[in-house]
Amino acid sequence: MPDIQVSRWRVESCPDALVHKITSAVAYKEMKGDISDFELCQIFGETVWKSGDSYHTHSVSLSIDEVQRCCRVTPRYAMK
């Protein structure tokens, strides 16, 4: 899983299958300053929900650190 850099954000441990979705979400946030849950659901093509500073899909959790401008992607379940 590569780390990717989008503008001033670093995305760590991003599965190859999610690179485009993550970069789209980060780029959208950079352009607009914010991104709604609905917009995230549209980008990911599935339900996305927030818990504290983290966002979750059925397959991954995205931990957001606004100060460090870093997003860490972790699988929610063992990926086969």
C-alpha positions as a printed Julia matrix, in Angstrom:
80×3 Matrix{Float64}:
   0.0     0.0    0.0
   1.62    3.24  -1.11
   1.64    6.6    0.62
   0.43    9.39  -1.67
   0.79   13.17  -1.59
  -2.1    15.37  -2.67
  -1.43   19.09  -2.56
  -0.49   19.71   1.07
  -2.06   16.48   2.38
  -0.3    13.16   2.93
  -2.33    9.96   2.65
  -0.69    6.97   4.34
  -1.19    3.27   3.65
  -3.63    3.78   0.81
  -4.77    0.56  -0.91
  -4.3     0.77  -4.69
  -8.05    0.27  -5.22
  -8.8     3.46  -3.23
  -6.1     5.84  -4.52
  -8.43    7.58  -7.0
 -11.28    7.93  -4.49
  -9.01    9.26  -1.73
  -7.25   11.73  -4.03
 -10.64   12.92  -5.34
 -11.94   13.49  -1.8
  -8.77   15.3   -0.67
  -8.68   17.45  -3.83
 -12.38   18.33  -3.39
 -11.73   19.35   0.23
  -8.76   21.45  -0.87
 -10.84   23.25  -3.53
 -14.01   23.81  -1.5
 -12.58   23.97   2.04
 -14.97   21.29   3.27
 -16.67   18.12   2.1
 -20.05   16.85   3.23
 -20.94   13.29   4.14
 -23.19   13.17   1.08
 -20.33   14.25  -1.2
 -18.08   11.6    0.35
 -20.73    8.95  -0.29
 -20.91   10.06  -3.92
 -17.11    9.87  -4.34
 -16.77    6.49  -2.64
 -19.94    5.02  -4.14
 -20.98    3.63  -0.77
 -22.05    4.76   2.68
 -19.47    6.84   4.54
 -20.0     7.78   8.19
 -18.06    9.88  10.67
 -16.92    8.96  14.16
 -14.82   11.61  15.91
 -12.0    12.57  13.54
 -12.36    9.38  11.51
 -14.51    8.44   8.53
 -15.53    4.87   7.83
 -16.73    2.81   4.88
 -17.56   -0.86   5.06
 -13.98   -1.71   4.08
 -11.71    1.02   5.48
 -11.36    3.67   8.16
  -9.8     7.05   7.35
  -8.19    8.81  10.31
  -7.89   12.54   9.65
  -5.25   14.72  11.33
  -6.07   18.3   10.31
  -2.99   19.74  12.06
  -0.49   17.41  10.35
  -2.63   17.41   7.16
  -2.47   13.65   7.07
  -5.02   10.94   6.34
  -4.25    7.35   7.38
  -6.19    4.56   5.71
  -6.65    1.32   7.65
  -8.64   -1.77   6.62
 -11.69   -2.42   8.8
 -11.51   -6.13   8.1
  -8.79   -8.46   6.94
  -8.55   -7.97   3.17
  -8.46  -11.18   1.17
